[in-house]
Amino acid sequence: MRIHTGEKPYKCDQCDYSTAWKTHLVEHRTKHTGEQPYMCGECGYRTGYKSSLSKHMRIHTGEKPYKCDQCDYSAARKSDLVQHRTKHTGENPYMCGECGYRTVQKSKLSIHMRIHTGEKPYKCDQYDYSASRKPHLEHHIAGKHTGRKPFMCGECGYRAAHTSKLSIHMRTHTGEKPYKCDQCDYAASRKHHLDEHRTKHTDDKPYMCGECGYRTARKSDLSKHMRIHSDEKPYKCDQCDYSATRKVNLGIHQTTHTGDKPYMCGECGYRAATRCTLSKHMRTHTGEKPYKCEQCDYSAAQKPHLDYHMAAKHTGEKPFMCGECGYRTAQKSTLSQHMRTHTGEKPHKCDQCDYSATQKSSLNKHLAKHTGEKPYMCGDCGFRTAWKSTLSKHMRTHTRE
C-alpha cells in the first residue's frame, strides 16, 4: 500500500533520505559507510548493492534476460529493452517544451532537461565538481580520487573504472554491433556512431555556429566546435601544463605520462593507447575502407579523408573560417592546425628532449629516433617502418598502385 500512500517509514539517521523499503535503506547506508560487501568472483569488482552485482555478472556470463517479443533482440538491462521497443511502436510520449526532443522514458526527459536548465545535482564531496548525471559523477570519482579500475577484460587484461566502458571494450573481441540503422544495413558498436550515421539519411543539422555558419546534427559537436573560436581548453592534464578542447585528446595525451597502450594488433604486434587508433591501424592489414562517397566510387579508411574528398571534389563547402586572416577549410582539424601559424603553438612535446611540434604526426616521427620502434609491418614481405606513410608507399610495390 505504500506505493499508493507514499509512506516512507525507513529513514536514514545521517541525511534526509527515506524509503518505503528496509532493503533500500540498508543499501543507501553504504554511501555513508563506504561498505561494499558484494564482490565479483571473476574480476574482484565490489559494490554496496546486491542488484548491482547481479547486473555486473552479466558482463561475464553474457546473460541477456530481457527479450523483445517482436524480434530476436535481447538485453542485459530492462531499460535497454524499453528503449529498443520504441523501434516497433514509434512511441515517444515525453516531449521537451524547449526544443521538441521526445523520448520513451520520463527519466530520460528529466535528464535531457538539464541541458536547458544547467542543473547538476550530483556533487563530488571532495572537489567542486558536479554533474548532470550520476554515471558522470561515478566516472569522476573513479578517475580522480580512487584510481580504481575493478572491471577487467578476460581476453586481454584491459581494465576499466566502469562497467559500461568494459562492455564497449568487449565488442572489440566479439565484433558485436548492437546499434543498427533502420534505413540501411549499417551497424555500430557505439550509439553515438549510429546517431552520427543517421544524419546521412536526414541531412538534419539544426545546430549552427553564429561565428562562421558551421552546422551540425549534434549539440555536443557544436559545443566542441565553439572552442575553436573561444580557444577554450577545459580538459587539463594534472601532470603537466597540457590542456585540450576535447576529453578524448586529453586521454590520448595522458598516455605519454603512463606509457599505457592496452590495445594490441594481432597481426604485427603494434600497440595503441586508444581503441579507435587500433581500429584505424587494422585497416592497413585488411584494406577496409568503410567511408564511401555517395556521389562517386571513392572510399576511404578514415572519415576525415572522406570529408576532405567531399569538399574538394563535390561540394566545395569550407565551413571552418580563421578569424585572423579569413582562411577557410573543409575540416575542423585543418583549421586548428592553421591557427598555430598565428599563435606559434606547438602542443605536441617530446618527453625525452626539447623538441615540440605543431602536429602530432610530426612528434610521432620524431619519437621513433629515440625508441627505434617500427610498429608498421608489411604483411607480404615483413618490411617494418616507424611511419604509416612509409608503409603505405611501400605497399604500392606489391599492389603496383
SVG drawing of the C-alpha trace seen along z (x, -y; Angstrom):
<svg xmlns="http://www.w3.org/2000/svg" viewBox="-3 -39 70 56">
<polyline fill="none" stroke="black" stroke-width="0.4" points="0.0,0.0 3.0,-2.4 3.1,-2.7 -0.3,-4.4 0.1,-6.2 3.6,-7.5 4.6,-6.4 8.3,-6.1 8.8,-4.8 12.5,-3.9 14.6,-7.0 18.4,-7.5 19.9,-8.8 22.7,-10.6 20.8,-12.5 17.2,-13.3 16.8,-10.1 13.7,-8.0 12.2,-4.9 9.3,-2.6 11.6,0.5 14.0,1.5 16.4,3.2 16.6,-0.2 17.7,-1.9 20.3,0.8 21.8,0.2 21.6,-3.6 23.6,-3.5 26.6,-2.1 27.0,-5.5 27.9,-6.8 29.9,-3.8 31.7,-3.1 31.0,0.6 30.9,2.8 30.0,6.3 29.2,7.7 32.2,9.0 32.5,10.5 34.5,13.7 35.6,13.2 37.3,9.8 37.2,8.5 34.6,5.8 32.9,4.7 29.6,2.9 27.3,1.9 24.3,3.3 23.3,6.9 21.3,5.8 24.4,4.1 26.4,7.3 23.7,9.3 23.8,6.8 27.6,6.8 27.8,10.6 26.0,10.5 29.2,9.0 30.9,12.3 28.0,14.7 26.7,12.9 23.2,13.3 20.5,11.1 17.3,12.0 15.2,9.1 13.9,10.3 11.8,8.4 8.6,10.2 8.6,8.8 12.1,9.6 15.2,11.5 16.7,8.6 17.7,9.2 19.3,7.1 21.2,7.3 19.2,4.4 15.4,3.8 15.9,0.1 17.7,1.1 14.8,3.3 12.3,0.5 14.3,-1.8 14.5,0.8 10.7,1.4 10.2,-2.1 11.6,-1.0 8.5,1.2 5.9,-1.2 7.3,-4.5 6.0,-5.8 7.9,-8.7 5.3,-10.2 7.6,-12.5 8.4,-15.8 10.7,-18.7 8.9,-22.0 12.2,-23.9 13.4,-22.1 10.8,-19.4 13.1,-16.4 10.9,-13.3 11.7,-10.1 10.1,-6.9 11.1,-7.4 10.2,-10.1 13.6,-9.7 15.3,-10.4 13.3,-13.6 14.3,-14.7 18.0,-14.1 17.6,-15.9 16.0,-19.0 19.3,-19.6 20.8,-20.7 18.5,-23.7 18.4,-24.4 22.1,-23.7 21.2,-21.7 24.0,-19.4 22.5,-17.7 25.3,-15.1 28.1,-16.7 31.5,-15.5 32.2,-15.8 35.9,-16.2 36.2,-18.7 33.9,-21.4 32.9,-19.1 29.3,-18.5 27.5,-16.5 24.1,-16.3 24.1,-12.5 25.1,-10.1 27.4,-7.9 29.4,-11.1 30.0,-11.6 31.0,-8.0 33.4,-8.3 34.9,-11.4 35.4,-9.7 37.0,-6.6 39.3,-8.7 40.3,-11.4 40.0,-10.0 40.3,-6.2 42.0,-5.4 40.3,-2.0 39.6,0.0 37.6,3.0 36.3,4.2 38.7,6.5 38.6,8.0 39.2,11.7 40.5,11.7 43.4,9.2 43.6,7.9 42.2,4.4 40.8,2.7 38.1,0.1 36.6,-2.0 33.1,-1.5 31.1,1.5 29.8,-0.5 33.4,-1.0 34.2,2.7 31.0,3.6 32.1,1.3 35.6,2.7 34.4,6.3 32.9,5.5 36.4,5.3 36.7,9.0 33.2,10.1 32.6,7.9 29.2,7.1 27.5,4.1 24.1,3.7 23.2,0.3 21.6,0.8 20.3,-1.7 16.6,-1.3 17.2,-2.7 20.2,-0.7 22.4,2.2 24.8,0.0 25.5,1.2 27.8,-0.3 29.3,0.8 28.5,-2.5 25.3,-4.6 26.9,-7.9 28.4,-6.4 24.8,-5.4 23.5,-8.9 26.2,-10.4 25.4,-8.0 21.7,-8.7 22.4,-12.3 23.4,-11.0 19.8,-10.0 18.1,-13.1 20.6,-15.9 19.1,-17.5 21.7,-19.8 19.7,-22.1 22.7,-23.4 24.6,-26.4 27.6,-28.3 27.0,-32.1 30.6,-32.9 31.2,-31.0 28.0,-29.3 29.1,-25.8 26.2,-23.4 25.9,-20.0 23.4,-17.4 24.5,-17.3 24.6,-19.9 27.7,-18.3 29.6,-18.8 28.6,-22.5 29.9,-22.9 33.2,-21.4 33.3,-23.5 32.8,-26.7 36.1,-26.1 37.9,-26.9 36.6,-30.5 36.9,-30.9 40.2,-29.0 38.7,-27.3 40.5,-24.1 38.7,-22.8 40.4,-19.5 43.7,-19.9 46.5,-17.4 47.3,-17.1 50.9,-16.2 52.0,-19.0 50.6,-22.2 48.9,-20.5 45.2,-21.3 42.8,-20.2 39.5,-21.2 38.3,-17.6 38.3,-15.0 39.5,-12.2 42.5,-14.3 43.5,-14.6 43.1,-10.9 45.5,-10.3 47.9,-12.8 48.0,-11.2 49.4,-8.0 52.6,-10.0 53.0,-10.0 51.8,-6.5 53.1,-4.7 49.9,-2.7 49.0,-1.1 46.4,1.6 45.3,2.2 47.4,4.6 47.3,5.7 47.2,9.5 48.8,9.2 52.0,7.3 52.2,6.5 51.5,2.8 50.2,1.3 47.9,-1.7 46.7,-3.9 43.2,-4.0 40.8,-1.6 40.0,-3.8 43.7,-4.1 43.9,-0.4 40.8,-0.1 42.3,-2.6 45.6,-0.7 43.9,2.7 42.7,1.2 46.4,1.2 46.1,5.1 42.5,5.6 42.4,2.9 39.0,1.9 37.7,-1.5 34.3,-1.8 33.7,-5.5 32.2,-5.6 31.3,-8.6 27.7,-8.7 28.5,-10.6 31.4,-8.6 33.2,-5.4 35.8,-6.9 36.1,-5.2 38.5,-5.9 39.8,-4.2 39.2,-7.3 36.3,-9.7 38.4,-12.9 39.7,-11.6 36.2,-11.3 35.2,-14.7 38.2,-16.2 37.3,-14.4 33.7,-15.6 34.7,-19.2 37.4,-19.1 35.6,-17.2 31.9,-17.7 30.5,-20.4 33.4,-22.9 32.0,-23.7 34.5,-25.1 32.6,-25.9 35.6,-26.5 37.0,-30.0 40.0,-31.6 39.1,-34.8 42.7,-36.2 43.1,-36.0 39.9,-34.7 41.4,-31.3 38.6,-28.7 38.8,-24.9 36.6,-21.9 38.0,-20.3 37.9,-21.4 41.3,-19.7 42.9,-21.6 41.7,-24.9 43.1,-24.0 46.5,-23.3 46.3,-26.5 45.6,-28.6 49.0,-27.6 50.6,-29.6 49.2,-32.6 49.7,-31.6 53.1,-29.7 51.7,-27.0 53.5,-23.6 51.4,-21.5 53.0,-18.1 56.1,-17.9 58.8,-15.2 59.3,-13.9 62.9,-12.9 64.3,-16.2 63.2,-19.8 61.6,-19.0 58.0,-20.2 55.7,-20.2 52.5,-21.7 51.2,-18.3 51.1,-15.0 52.2,-13.1 55.5,-15.1 56.0,-14.2 55.4,-10.5 58.0,-10.5 60.5,-12.3 59.9,-9.8 61.0,-6.9 64.5,-8.4 64.5,-7.8 62.8,-4.4 63.8,-2.8 60.3,-1.3 58.9,-0.3 55.3,0.6 54.1,0.7 54.8,4.0 54.1,5.2 52.1,8.5 53.6,9.6 57.3,9.3 57.9,8.3 59.2,4.9 58.9,2.7 58.9,-1.1 58.3,-3.7 55.8,-5.6 52.5,-4.7 53.0,-6.9 56.2,-5.0 54.3,-1.7 51.6,-3.0 54.2,-3.9 55.9,-0.5 52.6,1.4 52.4,-0.1 55.4,2.0 53.2,5.0 49.9,3.7 51.5,1.7 49.2,-1.1"/>
</svg>
